[in-house]
């Protein structure tokens, strides 16, 4: 270990002499892109290996009969891996990354570089109705964070490289480097400047090249544009946007409700049993909900709806559009439930693939419904509407309309559909945003006021450390102390004008200012008659160390016009924060963040 440290130290010394910091960031971005690409390939191949293993051997003949038990096995194995191999909590990928950026200065634990690689393929491979995108992003982000720490990069560079890692992960998964950059900017609230753009580009490029090297030109979604956008269909795409917005609200509300339900069970085995049985029943009766669901998406994009409908436990085959529509609507409703149960029961995955799944079906059903009723002068392109529906759900569920537009256009070569993509994504996003203020990734952080956004002022306040602005060089007084003691032991020995008043348990009672005794402190006749309790008064505001965020602290100074406010920690007096020190710390952090 000492030798390893010595090599790193020698390298850092060489780096300082020969490479600028910006050039080094570029090189590290390429390395992170390569490793993120490998992580994505590993996750995908492990999942594929498990799924193929379940389709062969003695199980092959009875594969559908095992749909009920597969998810329970997968969730159980995931729990065992977390408990006995990882031995730490494996949080949802992107939310944990956002938390690391906002509250841990971009520092992510080392185990997060492999925890999702071990757990996500087991969850999804055995039928968990979630995606691999979130775990891949989390793994890549942890790689970016730990490489940054290895080379002693500062917080700003660390955050940028986490974003680059996230972009690399998405680029490798979907082979869509431009959309991946937009994703990093939109989800992780990165500033799109020339300084930040180059590392994002380099990471995305190296990741997609890695993906091509190992997987060839195979892509998740197979789509060829057959029908061009017709201006007369504009209104239908707008209505589709409304539909996607409403489904997005349903998706989010069901997800939060089921998450709250499972959070009531402290025993993980109880969550596993309830969730595993529920998921097993759903997947058994509705086989298309097994796993990520990209096979279903591709069938709809190629208008092979019979391949989707025929996958039912009753083996019913029909050409009746209304029966097909009802079946597809059921897929949308139960996919959201299955996804939420998978998470609630302890599974590891992401919501990216489920949003694409529900979006493709929403768009396809909408077009099929309109065509069946003859609402359009000419039949609507069901494949085009399925494609645009994916963008609509992604924009609504993830609150990422730009990512949705560029991703769907890029991965399907459907650039001619930019206009309907923009219409549907924008409408869906606006509706979802109205009823669900924060997306699934950010909801928990937003409740705590810890969410990073594009609001610079809010971000700077969030990143500030309260411990660094608390001053403790104040002489404390008790209510019984007399004026003579104050003058000789407090005023004479203190360089401060504030004197906190506390009791014998160091609980804050009030404050005494030098101005309160200035007119009487030299009158010795009062030294034994006037006490602190006679002169003390309440502060205009008190800062609660546990509850008050920096934003709230700044507002307290603004509203009270005070120059110093006391801090109470666990009910005890902890010190003072001065406005001048707070503003100085704010300016330093602002320069650091925007550098």
N, C-alpha and C positions, 0 to 999 in steps of 0.2 A: 504493500500500500504506500509506504513512503517513497518508493521508487516511482510509482505511478504519479504521485503528486509532484515529484521532482521533474518528470518529463513534461507535465502540464505547465509547470512554472517556467521551464526553459522555453516551451512553445510560446507562452504569453509574452515573455521578454522579447523573443524574436518577432512576434507579431507587432508589438508596440514600436519596434524599430523599423519594420519594413512594410507594414500594411496599415492603411488608415482604418479607423473604426467603421466607416461606411463600406469600404471594400470587404472588410471582415464579415459584416452583416450579410453582404451579398453571397459570400462563400458559404456561410452557415445556412443561409436560406436554401441553397442547392442541396446541401447535406440533409437538411430537414425534409425537403421535398422527396429525396430518394428514400429516406427511412419511412416517411408517411406512405409512400407508394407501396413499399414492402409490407407495411402494416395492413393496408387495404387488401392487398393480394392475399395475405395470410388469412385474414378474417373471412374473405369470400371463399377461399379454397377449403378451409376447415369446415365451414358451413355446408358447402357442396359435398364434401367428403362424408359428413354425417348423414345428409339427406339421401345420398346414393347408397350408403350402407344400409339404410332403413328400407330401401326398395329391393334389396336382393336377398338371397338365401331363402330360408324357410318363410320369412316374412312376406316375400314377394306375392305369394298367392293370396295372402290374407291382409294385404297392406292397408286397405280401407278399414278393416275391422279393428286395426290397431290405432286408428286415429284418436280414439278415446283415451288411450293410455300413454301415447307418445308425449303429449304436452306435460303430463304429470311427471314422467321420467325426466324430461328436460329440465323442468323447474327444480326437481329434487337434486339432480346433478349440479345445477347452478348453485344451489344453496350449499351443497357439500364443498364445492370448489371455493366458494367465498369463505366458508367457515373454517376449513382445514388447510387450504393451500394459500389463498390470499390473506386470510386472517384479518381482514379489514373490510369496512363498508365499501361496497362498490356503488357509487352514486350514478344517477342518470348522466350520460356523457356531457352534453352541451351545457346543462344547468350547472354542473360541477365546475366546468371550465370557466363559465361566466363568474361564478363565485370566487374562483382563484384569482381572476383578473381584478375584481372589485374589492375583495377583502384580504387577499393573501399576497398582494403585489406580484401576481403572476407566478407564484411558486406552487408547483403541483408535486405531490408525493411521487416518489419513484415507482411505487407499486402500480400506479395508474398507467404506466407504460405497457403493462402486460395483463392487468386484471380483466379488461374488457375483451382482450384476445382469447382468454381462457373461458370466459363466461358467455359472451354474446353468441358465438357459434353454437354452443350447446342449447341455449334458449331458442334460437331461431331454427337450428337444424332439427330439433325435435318438435317443431310446430308452433312455437311461440309466435303470435301474430304481430310481430314488430319488425323493424328494419335494422340494418347493420350500419347505417350512416352515422348515427349518434355515437356508437361505440368507436367507430373508426376515427371520427373527429376527436373524441376524448383521448384516444391512444396517441394520436398524432400531436395533439396539443401538449400532452404530458412529455412527449419526446422533445418538442420544441422548448418547453419550460426547463427541462433538466439539462439540455445541451447549453442553453443560455446561462444556467447556473454554473455549469462546468467551466465555462469560459469567462465567468465573472462579469456578465453583461448587466447593465442597469435595468431598472424596472421598465422604462420606456421601450428599450430594445427587446426586453423579454416579452412584453405584451405584443409588440409587432410580430415577433417570431412565432408566438402562439397563434396569431391570426394567419400567418403564412402557413403554419402547419395545418390549420383548419382548411384553408384554401387548397392545400396540397391533397388532403384527404378527399375532399369533394371532387377535385380534378381527376384523381385516380379512379374513384368509384364510377363516375358518370362520363369520364373522358370529355369534360366540358370545362376547360381552363378559365375561360372568361367568366362564366357563371360562377365558378368557384371563387374568384376574386370578389365578385359582387356579393356572394354569400358571406365572406369574411368581413367585408365592410358593413353589411347590413345587420348581421346577427351580432357581431362583436364590437360594433360601433367604432371601427377604425377610421382614421382620417385618410381620405383618398387624396394624398399628395404625391408628388414625384418621389419623395424620399421613401414613402411607404409602399408605393406602387411597384417599384422594382423588386424588392424582396418577395412580394406576393406573386409577381410574374415568374420569378426564377423558381420559387417553390412549386408553383402550379405546373410549370413546364417539366421540371425534373420528375415530378410525381407521375404525370401522364406518360412520360417516356418509359418510366419504370413499369407502369401498367401495361403499356403496349408490348414491352419486352417479355413479360411473363404471360400475358393473356391474349396477345395478338389484338386484332381489331374487333374482337367480340364486345358487344355493348349490352347494357341491361335492357334497353328499349329498342324495339325494331319497328321502324315506321318509315314509310315512303309516302310523300305527299302525292295524292291522286287528284284531289279536288281543290281548286284554288279558292281563295276568299272572294265571295261575292258581296258587293255593297248592300244588296237587298237583305242579306243575312245579319246586318249590324244589330238590328233590334233583338234578334234571337240571342246573339252573344251577350247583349246587355242583360236580358232576362236570365241567361245562364249565370251571369255574374251574381245576380240576386240569389239564385238558387245555391250557388257555391258559398256565398256569404252566410246563408242560413244554415247550411250543412256544416260550415266551419264553426258556427256558434254551438250547434248540437255536439260536434266533435269535442270542443273544448269543455263544455259544461259536463258532458258525460265523463270525460277524462278526469276532471277535478272531483266530481261526485264519487266516482269509484275509488279514486286515490284516497279521498277522505274516509271512505268506508273501510278500506284495508288498513289505514293508519291506526284504526281503533284496536287492532289486534297486535299485542306486543309480542306474542309468540310467533316466530317466523314459520314454524311447522304448521301452525293453524292457518296462517295466510296461504301457505303452499297448498294445503289440503283443500281449502275452500276455493281458491283461485284455480288450482289444477283441475278439480272436478268440473267447475264451471266452464273453463276453457276447453276441456276434453269433450264435454257435451256439445258445445257450439261447433267445434271443429269436426266432430263425428257426423253431425247432421248437415254441416255446410263445409265440405272439404276444400272449396276454394280459399277459405280463410286460413288454411294451414301455411305457416311461414310468411315470407315477405309478400308474396302475391304478384310478382312480376310476370309470371306465366299468364295470369288472368289479364293483366294490363296489356300485354302484347297481343293476346287474342282479341281484345276489344279494339285495339289500334288497327288491327288487320280485319276487323269486322267478322271475326269468327266467333260470334256469340254462342253458337251451338256448343263449341268446345267448353265454354264456361258453364252453360246451363246444364249440360249433360253430367257435370260433376255433382250430382246430388245423390243422397243415400238411397233414394227410391228408384233411381235410374229412369226417371220419367223423361221422355223425349217429346218435344212439341214444337210446332211452328207458330203457335198462337202468341202474337206480340204482347198481349196484355198479361199473359202468364209469365212471359220472359221479363217484362217490366217489373212485375211484382217480385219476382225472384231477385232481380238485380237491386231493387230498393232494399230488400232484406239483407243483401250482401253489404250495402252501405251501412245500414243501421247496426248490424251485428259485428261488422269489422271494427267499428269504433269501440264497441263493448269488449270484443276479444282483445284488442290492443290494450285497453285500459286494465283488463283483468290480468293480462300477462305482466304488466308493470307492477300492479298491486300485489300479485302473488310472489314477487321477488325476481322476476325475469329481468334480463339486461338487454336493452335494444334501443331503438330510436323511433320517432314518429314520422320521419321523412317518408319512408316507404308506405306506411298506412295512409298518409295524406295523398300520395300519388294514386294509390289503389282506389280510395273513395272518390277522388277527383275524376279519374278516368271513367268510373261507372256513372257518376253524376252526369258528366257530359254526354256519355253514350245514351243513357236513359232519357235525357232531355231531348236529344235529337230523335230517338226512336218514338217517343211520345208524340212529338210534333208531326213526324211523318205518318204515324198511324192515324192521327186525327186529320191529316191533310191540311195543317195550318200554314204550310209554306207553299208558295207558287211552284217551286221545284223542290224535290226531296233534299233535306239537309244532309250534309256529309257526316255520318255517324262517327267515322274515325277522326275527323277534324275536331268535332265537338268533344270526343273523348280526350283528345290531346289538350285542347284548351281548358277542359274541365280540371285537368291535373294542375294547371297553372292557377286556376281559380281557388282550388282547395289549399294549395301550398301558400298562396298569398294570404288566405284567410286564417288558416291554422297557425302558420309560422310567423305571420305578420311580416312577410318578406316578399312584397310584390315584384321588386326588381329581380331578385333571385329567381322567382317563379318564371318570369317572362324570359330571361336569358337562358335559364337552364332548359326549359322545355324547347325553346327555339334551337338551342345548340345541340342537344343530345338527339334530336329527331330531324335535324336539318329542315325544320319547318319555319324558316325565316320569313316565308311569304305570309305566314299567319301572325306576324307581329301585331298588326292592328287589332284583330280579335283577342289576342293574348293580352294586350294592354287594356282593352275595354273590360274584359272579364276579370282580370286580376285586380284592377283598380276598384271596381265596384265591390267585389268580394271582400277586399281588404278594408274598405271604408265601412261596410256593414259589420264585419267581424270586430273591427276596432271600436265601434260604437258600443257594442255589448260586452266585449271581452277586451279590456284595456291593454292587457299584456299577454303575450303568447305563452304557450306551454313551457318553453324554456325559461322564460324570465319571470313568470308569475310569482314564484316564491321569493325571489330576490327583490322584486318590486314591492311586495308587502312589507319587507324589512327596510326599504329605502336604500338598498345596496346594489341597485342595477345600474350598470354603466350604459350611458346613452351618448348621443352626439352633442348633448348639452355640456359644454366645457366647464362652465361654472359648477354645475352639479357634480361632474366627474372629479374636479379638483377637490371639492369639499369632501367627497366620499373617500378619496385616497389619502386625505390628511390623517395624521395620527394624533389623537387627542392627548396621549401621554407626553408628546413632545412640546405641547403648548401649555401644560399645567406648570405653574410656578409654586414652589413650596417654601420659599424663604420669607415667611410671614410669622410673626410672633403671636401665638394664640393666647387668648384671655378667657377667664371664666367670669360669670356674673358677679361673684362675691368680691373680686379684686377691687381695691380702692384707687382713687385718683392718684395718690402718691406713688403707688406701685406702678401704675400706668406710666407716669412721667419718668420715673427712674429706671424701670426695668424693661419697658416696652418702647416708648418714644425715643429715649436716649440711646438705645441699642439697636434700633431698627432703621433701615434705609427706606422702608415702605410707609405709605400713608394709610394702609388698611390693616386692621387688626381683627381677625376672625374670633368670634365668641363661641366657645364650646363648653360642654359639661364634662363631668369626670370620665364619661365614656367616649369622649371625642366626637360627640354628635353635634352637628352644626346648629347653633341657636340664632345667630345674627351677626352683625358686623359693627365695629366701632371705627369711625374715620378720624383722622387727625383734625379735620375741620370741626368735628363735634366737640373737641376739648381745647381747641386753640385759644379761646378767650379766657379759660379758667385754669389751664394746666400749670401756671406759675403762681396761682393763689394757694399758698400753703395752708391757709385756714380751712380749705375744703378737702385737703388730702385724705382725711380720715372719715369724712361724712358722705362723700359722693362715691358711688360704686359703678362698676361697669354696667350692671343691670339697669341703672338709672339713665345711662347714656346710649346704650346699644339700640339698634333698630334693625328692621328687616332689610335684606338686599332687594333691589327692584326685581331681580330674577335669581334663581338658583339653577345651576347646571347639574343634571342627573347623569353621572358617568355611564350607567348601564343603559339608559333609555334614549338620551339625547344624541342625535346624529350631528355631524358638523354643520349641516345645513340648518338644523334647528338651533344650534348654538349661535350661529351667525345671526339668525333672525332675532334671538333673544337680545343680543347686543344692539341690533338695529331698533327694535321696539322700545327698549328700556333707556337707550342713549347712555348706558353705563360704560365706564372705562375698565372696570374690573368686576368680574362675577365669580362667586365661590363655586367650588365643585364638590359635590357630595357623592361618595362611592360606598355602596352597601350601607347607606345611612350614616356614614362617618365623614367628617370633614377631610378633604384630600388636597386642598390648595385653591389657588385662584387662576383664572385665565384672564389675561389683559387683552384689550382690543388691539393694542399696538403689536403685541407678539403674535396674535392670531392673524392679523393682516400681513405681517412679515412672512409667516409660515405659508399663508395662502399664495403670496407672490412667488415664493421659492418653488412651491409645488406646481404652480401654473407654468413657470418657465421650464420645469423638468418635464411636464406632461406634453407641452407643445414644442419641445426642442426637436 
